[in-house]
Amino acid sequence: MSNPQQNDTPVLITEAAPSFEDQHAARKRKYATIMSMRVAMVLAAMFCYQIWWLALALLVLSVPLPWMAVLIANDRPPRKAERVNRHEADRRAIEPTGHTVIEG
């Protein structure tokens, strides 16, 4: 019997990076968002053609957006610094070599 309010999605308990598909989807969303901003700027410039300096400013601002969209969309998230678990030997485990030896 399942509780209807219970969420059945698995809980992420590791520090694993998001899957390639998730990263790709996020990058596609970023690209689409930036390019839709460019379309909005060009349309705003068309509607503001009577105020030439505003229309020109919107067009100039929209020029670098495709370049920025490609750079941002192709940028993967940085890798997390992996902490290497190394065994550190106890250096005091071996006795010092300065013992007196008595031969008899």
DSSP file (Angstrom, degrees, kcal/mol; ACC not computed):
  #  RESIDUE AA STRUCTURE BP1 BP2  ACC     N-H-->O    O-->H-N    N-H-->O    O-->H-N    TCO  KAPPA ALPHA  PHI   PSI    X-CA   Y-CA   Z-CA
    1    1 A M              0   0    0      0, 0.0     2,-0.4     0, 0.0     0, 0.0   0.000 360.0 360.0 360.0 120.2    0.0    0.0    0.0
    2    2 A S        -     0   0    0      2,-0.0     3,-0.0     4,-0.0     0, 0.0  -0.739 360.0-122.7-100.1 139.8    1.6    3.2   -1.2
    3    3 A N    >   -     0   0    0     -2,-0.4     3,-1.5     1,-0.1    -1,-0.0  -0.677  16.8-142.5 -77.0 125.9    1.2    6.6    0.3
    4    4 A P  T 3  S+     0   0    0      0, 0.0    -1,-0.1     0, 0.0    -2,-0.0   0.741 100.8  51.9 -65.9 -20.7   -0.2    9.0   -2.3
    5    5 A Q  T 3  S+     0   0    0      2,-0.1     2,-0.3    -3,-0.0    -2,-0.0   0.522  86.4 106.8 -90.1  -5.7    2.0   11.8   -1.0
    6    6 A Q    <   -     0   0    0     -3,-1.5     2,-0.6     1,-0.1    -4,-0.0  -0.551  68.4-134.7 -77.7 135.0    5.2    9.8   -1.0
    7    7 A N        -     0   0    0     -2,-0.3    -2,-0.1     1,-0.1    -1,-0.1  -0.806  13.1-165.3 -90.6 123.0    7.7   10.7   -3.8
    8    8 A D        +     0   0    0     -2,-0.6    -1,-0.1     2,-0.1     3,-0.1   0.361  49.5 117.3 -91.8   5.1    9.0    7.6   -5.5
    9    9 A T  S    S-     0   0    0      1,-0.1    -2,-0.1     0, 0.0     2,-0.0  -0.503  73.8-105.2 -73.0 142.9   11.9    9.3   -7.2
   10   10 A P        -     0   0    0      0, 0.0     2,-0.5     0, 0.0    -1,-0.1  -0.322  29.3-122.2 -68.8 150.5   15.3    8.0   -6.1
   11   11 A V        -     0   0    0     -3,-0.1     2,-0.7     2,-0.0    -3,-0.0  -0.791  19.4-127.4 -94.1 131.6   17.4   10.1   -3.7
   12   12 A L        +     0   0    0     -2,-0.5    -1,-0.0     1,-0.2     0, 0.0  -0.694  35.4 167.1 -80.9 115.4   20.9   11.0   -5.0
   13   13 A I        +     0   0    0     -2,-0.7     2,-0.2     2,-0.0    -1,-0.2   0.412  54.2  68.1-110.7   0.1   23.3   10.0   -2.2
   14   14 A T  S    S-     0   0    0      2,-0.1    -2,-0.0     3,-0.0     0, 0.0  -0.617  84.0-118.2-110.3 174.4   26.5   10.3   -4.1
   15   15 A E        +     0   0    0     -2,-0.2    65,-0.1    65,-0.0     2,-0.1  -0.100  60.0 149.4-100.1  33.3   28.3   13.2   -5.5
   16   16 A A        -     0   0    0      1,-0.1     3,-0.1     0, 0.0    -2,-0.1  -0.366  50.3-110.8 -69.5 147.0   28.0   11.9   -9.1
   17   17 A A        -     0   0    0      1,-0.1    -1,-0.1    -2,-0.1     3,-0.1  -0.354  43.5 -87.8 -71.2 156.2   27.8   14.5  -11.9
   18   18 A P        -     0   0    0      0, 0.0    -1,-0.1     0, 0.0     5,-0.0  -0.277  56.5 -91.6 -60.6 154.0   24.5   14.9  -13.7
   19   19 A S     >  -     0   0    0      1,-0.1     4,-2.4    -3,-0.1     5,-0.2  -0.180  32.4-109.9 -65.4 161.5   24.1   12.6  -16.7
   20   20 A F  H  > S+     0   0    0      1,-0.2     4,-2.6     2,-0.2     5,-0.2   0.879 119.5  54.1 -60.2 -38.3   25.2   13.7  -20.1
   21   21 A E  H  > S+     0   0    0      2,-0.2     4,-2.4     1,-0.2    -1,-0.2   0.902 108.7  48.0 -64.3 -41.1   21.5   13.9  -21.2
   22   22 A D  H  > S+     0   0    0      2,-0.2     4,-2.1     1,-0.2    -2,-0.2   0.911 113.1  48.0 -65.3 -42.4   20.6   16.2  -18.3
   23   23 A Q  H  X S+     0   0    0     -4,-2.4     4,-2.2     2,-0.2    -2,-0.2   0.910 112.1  49.8 -63.2 -42.1   23.6   18.4  -19.1
   24   24 A H  H  X S+     0   0    0     -4,-2.6     4,-2.2     1,-0.2    -2,-0.2   0.904 110.0  50.1 -65.1 -41.6   22.7   18.5  -22.8
   25   25 A A  H  X S+     0   0    0     -4,-2.4     4,-2.1     2,-0.2    -1,-0.2   0.902 110.7  49.8 -63.6 -41.0   19.1   19.4  -22.0
   26   26 A A  H  X S+     0   0    0     -4,-2.1     4,-2.1     1,-0.2    -1,-0.2   0.900 111.0  49.3 -64.9 -40.0   20.2   22.2  -19.7
   27   27 A R  H  X S+     0   0    0     -4,-2.2     4,-2.2     1,-0.2    -2,-0.2   0.871 109.6  51.6 -68.3 -35.5   22.6   23.6  -22.4
   28   28 A K  H  X S+     0   0    0     -4,-2.2     4,-2.5     2,-0.2    -1,-0.2   0.893 109.2  50.9 -66.6 -38.1   19.9   23.5  -25.0
   29   29 A R  H  X S+     0   0    0     -4,-2.1     4,-2.4     2,-0.2    -2,-0.2   0.911 109.8  49.9 -64.1 -42.1   17.6   25.4  -22.7
   30   30 A K  H  X S+     0   0    0     -4,-2.1     4,-2.4     2,-0.2     5,-0.2   0.930 112.1  47.9 -60.9 -45.2   20.3   28.1  -22.1
   31   31 A Y  H  X S+     0   0    0     -4,-2.2     4,-2.5     1,-0.2     5,-0.2   0.931 112.6  47.9 -61.9 -46.8   20.8   28.4  -25.9
   32   32 A A  H  X S+     0   0    0     -4,-2.5     4,-2.0     1,-0.2    -1,-0.2   0.882 111.4  51.5 -63.5 -38.1   17.1   28.7  -26.6
   33   33 A T  H  X S+     0   0    0     -4,-2.4     4,-1.7     2,-0.2    -1,-0.2   0.937 112.2  44.8 -64.4 -46.7   16.7   31.3  -23.9
   34   34 A I  H  X S+     0   0    0     -4,-2.4     4,-1.5     1,-0.2    -2,-0.2   0.904 114.1  49.1 -66.7 -40.0   19.5   33.5  -25.2
   35   35 A M  H  X S+     0   0    0     -4,-2.5     4,-2.0     1,-0.2    -1,-0.2   0.841 108.2  53.7 -70.5 -31.3   18.4   33.2  -28.8
   36   36 A S  H  X S+     0   0    0     -4,-2.0     4,-2.2    -5,-0.2    -1,-0.2   0.843 105.3  55.1 -69.9 -30.9   14.8   34.1  -27.8
   37   37 A M  H  X S+     0   0    0     -4,-1.7     4,-2.1     2,-0.2    -2,-0.2   0.874 106.6  51.5 -64.5 -36.2   16.2   37.2  -26.1
   38   38 A R  H  X S+     0   0    0     -4,-1.5     4,-2.4     2,-0.2    -2,-0.2   0.932 109.2  48.8 -66.1 -44.6   17.8   38.1  -29.4
   39   39 A V  H  X S+     0   0    0     -4,-2.0     4,-2.6     1,-0.2     5,-0.2   0.913 111.0  51.2 -60.8 -41.8   14.5   37.7  -31.3
   40   40 A A  H  X S+     0   0    0     -4,-2.2     4,-2.5     1,-0.2    -1,-0.2   0.891 109.7  50.0 -62.9 -39.0   12.8   39.8  -28.8
   41   41 A M  H  X S+     0   0    0     -4,-2.1     4,-2.2     2,-0.2    -2,-0.2   0.903 111.1  48.1 -67.0 -40.7   15.4   42.5  -29.1
   42   42 A V  H  X S+     0   0    0     -4,-2.4     4,-1.9     2,-0.2    -2,-0.2   0.921 113.4  47.6 -66.2 -42.6   15.1   42.6  -32.9
   43   43 A L  H  X S+     0   0    0     -4,-2.6     4,-2.0     2,-0.2    -2,-0.2   0.902 111.2  50.9 -64.7 -39.8   11.3   42.7  -32.7
   44   44 A A  H  X S+     0   0    0     -4,-2.5     4,-1.4     1,-0.2    -1,-0.2   0.883 108.8  52.2 -63.7 -37.5   11.6   45.5  -30.1
   45   45 A A  H  < S+     0   0    0     -4,-2.2    -1,-0.2     1,-0.2    -2,-0.2   0.875 107.7  52.3 -65.5 -36.3   13.9   47.4  -32.5
   46   46 A M  H >< S+     0   0    0     -4,-1.9     3,-1.0     1,-0.2    -2,-0.2   0.894 111.3  46.1 -66.0 -39.0   11.4   47.0  -35.3
   47   47 A F  H 3< S+     0   0    0     -4,-2.0     3,-0.3     1,-0.2    -1,-0.2   0.741 112.8  51.0 -75.7 -21.4    8.6   48.5  -33.1
   48   48 A C  T ><  +     0   0    0     -4,-1.4     3,-1.2     1,-0.2     7,-0.6   0.037  69.6 122.5-101.8  26.3   10.9   51.3  -32.0
   49   49 A Y  T <   +     0   0    0     -3,-1.0    -1,-0.2     1,-0.3     3,-0.1   0.742  68.3  62.4 -63.7 -21.1   12.0   52.4  -35.5
   50   50 A Q  T 3  S+     0   0    0     -3,-0.3     2,-1.0     1,-0.2    -1,-0.3   0.803  99.0  56.1 -74.0 -28.4   10.7   55.9  -34.9
   51   51 A I  S X> S-     0   0    0     -3,-1.2     4,-2.2     1,-0.2     3,-0.6  -0.800  78.4-173.5-101.2  89.4   13.2   56.4  -32.0
   52   52 A W  H 3> S+     0   0    0     -2,-1.0     4,-2.5     1,-0.3     5,-0.2   0.819  76.4  53.1 -60.5 -36.7   16.2   55.6  -34.2
   53   53 A W  H 3> S+     0   0    0      2,-0.2     4,-2.0     1,-0.2    -1,-0.3   0.853 111.1  46.9 -70.3 -32.6   18.8   55.6  -31.3
   54   54 A L  H <> S+     0   0    0     -3,-0.6     4,-2.3     2,-0.2    -2,-0.2   0.904 113.3  48.4 -72.0 -41.7   16.8   53.1  -29.3
   55   55 A A  H  X S+     0   0    0     -4,-2.2     4,-2.1    -7,-0.6    -2,-0.2   0.909 113.1  48.3 -63.2 -41.8   16.3   50.8  -32.3
   56   56 A L  H  X S+     0   0    0     -4,-2.5     4,-2.7    -5,-0.2    -2,-0.2   0.907 110.5  51.2 -65.7 -41.4   20.0   51.0  -33.1
   57   57 A A  H  X S+     0   0    0     -4,-2.0     4,-2.4     2,-0.2    -2,-0.2   0.905 110.2  49.1 -62.6 -42.0   21.0   50.3  -29.5
   58   58 A L  H  X S+     0   0    0     -4,-2.3     4,-1.4     2,-0.2    -1,-0.2   0.902 112.8  47.7 -64.7 -40.5   18.7   47.2  -29.4
   59   59 A L  H  X S+     0   0    0     -4,-2.1     4,-0.9     2,-0.2    -2,-0.2   0.914 111.7  49.4 -66.5 -42.2   20.1   46.0  -32.7
   60   60 A V  H >< S+     0   0    0     -4,-2.7     3,-0.6     1,-0.2    -2,-0.2   0.904 111.2  49.9 -64.4 -39.9   23.7   46.5  -31.6
   61   61 A L  H 3< S+     0   0    0     -4,-2.4     4,-0.3     1,-0.2    -1,-0.2   0.801 108.3  53.9 -67.5 -27.4   23.0   44.7  -28.3
   62   62 A S  H 3< S+     0   0    0     -4,-1.4     3,-0.5     1,-0.2    -1,-0.2   0.654  90.9  77.7 -81.9 -14.5   21.5   41.7  -30.3
   63   63 A V  S << S+     0   0    0     -4,-0.9     4,-0.4    -3,-0.6    -1,-0.2   0.937  96.2  40.9 -64.5 -48.6   24.5   41.2  -32.5
   64   64 A P  S  > S+     0   0    0      0, 0.0     4,-2.5     0, 0.0    -1,-0.2   0.576  91.7  90.4 -78.9  -4.3   26.8   39.4  -30.0
   65   65 A L  H  > S+     0   0    0     -3,-0.5     4,-2.8    -4,-0.3     5,-0.2   0.882  83.2  51.2 -62.6 -40.1   24.0   37.2  -28.6
   66   66 A P  H  > S+     0   0    0      0, 0.0     4,-2.2     0, 0.0    -1,-0.2   0.926 112.5  47.6 -61.9 -40.2   24.4   34.3  -31.0
   67   67 A W  H  > S+     0   0    0     -4,-0.4     4,-2.2     1,-0.2    -2,-0.2   0.936 114.3  46.0 -63.0 -46.1   28.1   34.1  -30.2
   68   68 A M  H  X S+     0   0    0     -4,-2.5     4,-2.7     1,-0.2     5,-0.3   0.883 110.2  54.6 -64.0 -38.1   27.5   34.3  -26.5
   69   69 A A  H  X S+     0   0    0     -4,-2.8     4,-2.5    -5,-0.2    -1,-0.2   0.906 109.4  47.0 -63.2 -41.1   24.7   31.6  -26.8
   70   70 A V  H  X S+     0   0    0     -4,-2.2     4,-2.0     2,-0.2    -1,-0.2   0.930 114.0  47.2 -67.2 -44.4   27.1   29.2  -28.5
   71   71 A L  H  X S+     0   0    0     -4,-2.2     4,-0.5     1,-0.2    -2,-0.2   0.925 116.3  43.5 -63.0 -43.8   29.8   29.8  -26.0
   72   72 A I  H >< S+     0   0    0     -4,-2.7     3,-0.7     1,-0.2    -1,-0.2   0.898 114.7  49.2 -69.5 -39.8   27.5   29.4  -23.0
   73   73 A A  H 3< S+     0   0    0     -4,-2.5    -1,-0.2    -5,-0.3    -2,-0.2   0.816 111.5  49.1 -71.6 -29.1   25.7   26.4  -24.4
   74   74 A N  H 3< S+     0   0    0     -4,-2.0     2,-0.6    -5,-0.2    -1,-0.2   0.510  88.3 101.3 -87.5  -3.2   28.9   24.5  -25.3
   75   75 A D    <<  -     0   0    0     -3,-0.7    -4,-0.0    -4,-0.5    -3,-0.0  -0.721  62.8-151.4 -86.0 118.4   30.4   25.1  -21.9
   76   76 A R        -     0   0    0     -2,-0.6     3,-0.1     1,-0.1    -2,-0.1  -0.518  30.2 -93.4 -81.9 155.2   30.2   22.1  -19.7
   77   77 A P        -     0   0    0      0, 0.0    -1,-0.1     0, 0.0     3,-0.1  -0.380  52.9 -95.8 -64.5 149.0   30.0   22.4  -15.9
   78   78 A P        -     0   0    0      0, 0.0     2,-0.1     0, 0.0     3,-0.0  -0.294  40.9-104.5 -66.5 150.1   33.4   22.2  -14.2
   79   79 A R        -     0   0    0      1,-0.1     2,-0.2    -3,-0.1     3,-0.0  -0.462  36.4-112.3 -71.2 145.5   34.5   18.9  -12.8
   80   80 A K        -     0   0    0     -2,-0.1     2,-0.4   -65,-0.1    -1,-0.1  -0.556  35.5-102.6 -77.0 143.3   34.3   18.6   -9.1
   81   81 A A        -     0   0    0     -2,-0.2     2,-0.5     1,-0.1    -1,-0.1  -0.524  37.5-140.2 -67.4 121.9   37.6   18.3   -7.4
   82   82 A E        -     0   0    0     -2,-0.4     2,-0.7     1,-0.0    -1,-0.1  -0.727   5.4-140.9 -89.1 129.1   38.1   14.7   -6.5
   83   83 A R        -     0   0    0     -2,-0.5     2,-0.4     2,-0.0    -1,-0.0  -0.798  16.9-140.1 -91.3 116.7   39.6   14.0   -3.1
   84   84 A V        -     0   0    0     -2,-0.7     2,-1.0     1,-0.1    -1,-0.0  -0.623   5.9-141.7 -82.0 129.0   42.0   11.1   -3.4
   85   85 A N        +     0   0    0     -2,-0.4     2,-0.4     2,-0.0    -1,-0.1  -0.785  29.5 178.0 -92.3 101.4   41.8    8.7   -0.5
   86   86 A R        -     0   0    0     -2,-1.0     2,-0.5     2,-0.0    -2,-0.0  -0.829  30.9-119.6-108.6 144.1   45.4    7.7    0.1
   87   87 A H        -     0   0    0     -2,-0.4     2,-0.7     1,-0.0    -2,-0.0  -0.688  23.7-155.1 -80.2 124.6   46.7    5.5    2.8
   88   88 A E        -     0   0    0     -2,-0.5     2,-0.1     2,-0.0    -1,-0.0  -0.903  13.7-139.5-104.2 115.0   49.2    7.3    5.0
   89   89 A A        -     0   0    0     -2,-0.7     2,-0.8     1,-0.1     3,-0.0  -0.406  22.4-108.5 -72.8 146.6   51.5    4.8    6.7
   90   90 A D    >   -     0   0    0      1,-0.2     3,-1.4    -2,-0.1     4,-0.2  -0.669  27.6-159.6 -75.5 112.3   52.5    5.4   10.3
   91   91 A R  G >  S+     0   0    0     -2,-0.8     3,-0.6     1,-0.3    -1,-0.2   0.691  85.3  62.4 -70.6 -18.7   56.1    6.5   10.1
   92   92 A R  G 3  S+     0   0    0      1,-0.2    -1,-0.3    -3,-0.0    -2,-0.1   0.317  74.9  94.5 -88.9   9.2   56.8    5.6   13.7
   93   93 A A  G <  S+     0   0    0     -3,-1.4     2,-0.4     2,-0.1    -1,-0.2   0.795  75.8  65.7 -73.2 -27.0   56.1    1.9   13.2
   94   94 A I  S <  S-     0   0    0     -3,-0.6     3,-0.1    -4,-0.2     0, 0.0  -0.813  89.7-121.4 -98.8 135.9   59.8    1.1   12.6
   95   95 A E        -     0   0    0     -2,-0.4    -2,-0.1     1,-0.1    -1,-0.0  -0.360  36.2 -93.4 -71.4 152.1   62.2    1.5   15.4
   96   96 A P        -     0   0    0      0, 0.0     3,-0.1     0, 0.0    -1,-0.1  -0.256  29.1-128.2 -61.6 155.3   65.1    3.8   15.0
   97   97 A T  S    S+     0   0    0      1,-0.2     2,-0.9    -3,-0.1    -2,-0.0   0.412  83.2  97.1 -89.0   2.7   68.3    2.2   13.9
   98   98 A G        +     0   0    0      2,-0.0     2,-0.2     0, 0.0    -1,-0.2  -0.189  51.7 140.2 -87.6  45.3   70.6    3.6   16.6
   99   99 A H        -     0   0    0     -2,-0.9     2,-0.5    -3,-0.1    -2,-0.0  -0.571  54.1-120.2 -87.3 149.6   70.5    0.5   18.9
  100  100 A T        -     0   0    0     -2,-0.2     2,-0.5     2,-0.0    -2,-0.0  -0.779  25.4-153.7 -87.3 128.6   73.6   -0.8   20.8
  101  101 A V        -     0   0    0     -2,-0.5     2,-0.6     2,-0.0     0, 0.0  -0.906   3.6-159.1-106.6 128.0   74.4   -4.3   19.8
  102  102 A I        -     0   0    0     -2,-0.5     2,-0.4     2,-0.0    -2,-0.0  -0.926   6.2-166.5-109.5 118.5   76.2   -6.5   22.3
  103  103 A E              0   0    0     -2,-0.6    -2,-0.0     1,-0.1     0, 0.0  -0.847 360.0 360.0-102.5 140.6   78.0   -9.5   20.9
  104  104 A G              0   0    0     -2,-0.4    -1,-0.1     0, 0.0    -2,-0.0   0.488 360.0 360.0-138.3 360.0   79.2  -12.0   23.3
